[in-house]
Amino acid sequence: MRSFFGKKNFLGVGVAAALLTLGFLLLGRKPATDKLALNVAPFVLVFAYLVVLPWSIWKDGKKGRDGREGV
């Protein structure tokens, strides 16, 4: 059975998971008024959820009949 996703898709999901983990770790820093927790973590999480994860799902990682990727 062939998989719909290719290497790029799985790599993108892995990068998204790493960014989400980093974002939630930054969000959980003590004290709650920490600059990383308030300023950086939300941007990392939004970037991972709205850019990296959708890209990794929609990106066509399989090679077409002529050998080019995304065909």
TORKOL-4160 file (C-alpha; in steps of 0.2 Angstrom, whole numbers, padded with zeros to 4 digits, m for minus):
71
<pt num="1" X="0000" Y="0000" Z="0000"/>
<pt num="2" X="0007" Y="0017" Z="m0005"/>
<pt num="3" X="0007" Y="0032" Z="0006"/>
<pt num="4" X="0000" Y="0048" Z="0001"/>
<pt num="5" X="0014" Y="0058" Z="0010"/>
<pt num="6" X="0032" Y="0059" Z="0005"/>
<pt num="7" X="0048" Y="0063" Z="0014"/>
<pt num="8" X="0045" Y="0082" Z="0014"/>
<pt num="9" X="0028" Y="0080" Z="0022"/>
<pt num="10" X="0035" Y="0070" Z="0036"/>
<pt num="11" X="0049" Y="0082" Z="0038"/>
<pt num="12" X="0037" Y="0096" Z="0039"/>
<pt num="13" X="0026" Y="0088" Z="0052"/>
<pt num="14" X="0042" Y="0084" Z="0062"/>
<pt num="15" X="0047" Y="0103" Z="0061"/>
<pt num="16" X="0030" Y="0108" Z="0066"/>
<pt num="17" X="0030" Y="0096" Z="0081"/>
<pt num="18" X="0047" Y="0103" Z="0087"/>
<pt num="19" X="0041" Y="0121" Z="0085"/>
<pt num="20" X="0025" Y="0117" Z="0095"/>
<pt num="21" X="0035" Y="0109" Z="0108"/>
<pt num="22" X="0047" Y="0124" Z="0109"/>
<pt num="23" X="0032" Y="0136" Z="0109"/>
<pt num="24" X="0023" Y="0127" Z="0123"/>
<pt num="25" X="0039" Y="0126" Z="0133"/>
<pt num="26" X="0042" Y="0144" Z="0131"/>
<pt num="27" X="0024" Y="0148" Z="0136"/>
<pt num="28" X="0026" Y="0138" Z="0152"/>
<pt num="29" X="0041" Y="0147" Z="0159"/>
<pt num="30" X="0041" Y="0155" Z="0176"/>
<pt num="31" X="0037" Y="0169" Z="0180"/>
<pt num="32" X="0022" Y="0171" Z="0169"/>
<pt num="33" X="0028" Y="0189" Z="0165"/>
<pt num="34" X="0043" Y="0182" Z="0157"/>
<pt num="35" X="0047" Y="0191" Z="0140"/>
<pt num="36" X="0049" Y="0175" Z="0131"/>
<pt num="37" X="0033" Y="0168" Z="0138"/>
<pt num="38" X="0023" Y="0183" Z="0133"/>
<pt num="39" X="0031" Y="0189" Z="0117"/>
<pt num="40" X="0040" Y="0175" Z="0108"/>
<pt num="41" X="0030" Y="0159" Z="0112"/>
<pt num="42" X="0013" Y="0165" Z="0104"/>
<pt num="43" X="0022" Y="0169" Z="0088"/>
<pt num="44" X="0031" Y="0152" Z="0088"/>
<pt num="45" X="0014" Y="0143" Z="0091"/>
<pt num="46" X="0005" Y="0153" Z="0078"/>
<pt num="47" X="0019" Y="0151" Z="0065"/>
<pt num="48" X="0019" Y="0132" Z="0068"/>
<pt num="49" X="0000" Y="0130" Z="0068"/>
<pt num="50" X="m0004" Y="0142" Z="0053"/>
<pt num="51" X="0011" Y="0140" Z="0042"/>
<pt num="52" X="0022" Y="0125" Z="0045"/>
<pt num="53" X="0009" Y="0112" Z="0048"/>
<pt num="54" X="m0003" Y="0117" Z="0034"/>
<pt num="55" X="0012" Y="0118" Z="0022"/>
<pt num="56" X="0018" Y="0100" Z="0027"/>
<pt num="57" X="0000" Y="0093" Z="0024"/>
<pt num="58" X="m0003" Y="0102" Z="0007"/>
<pt num="59" X="0014" Y="0100" Z="0000"/>
<pt num="60" X="0015" Y="0087" Z="m0013"/>
<pt num="61" X="0030" Y="0077" Z="m0008"/>
<pt num="62" X="0028" Y="0063" Z="m0021"/>
<pt num="63" X="0037" Y="0063" Z="m0037"/>
<pt num="64" X="0027" Y="0063" Z="m0053"/>
<pt num="65" X="0029" Y="0052" Z="m0068"/>
<pt num="66" X="0042" Y="0062" Z="m0076"/>
<pt num="67" X="0053" Y="0062" Z="m0060"/>
<pt num="68" X="0050" Y="0080" Z="m0054"/>
<pt num="69" X="0043" Y="0083" Z="m0037"/>
<pt num="70" X="0026" Y="0091" Z="m0035"/>
<pt num="71" X="0019" Y="0086" Z="m0052"/>
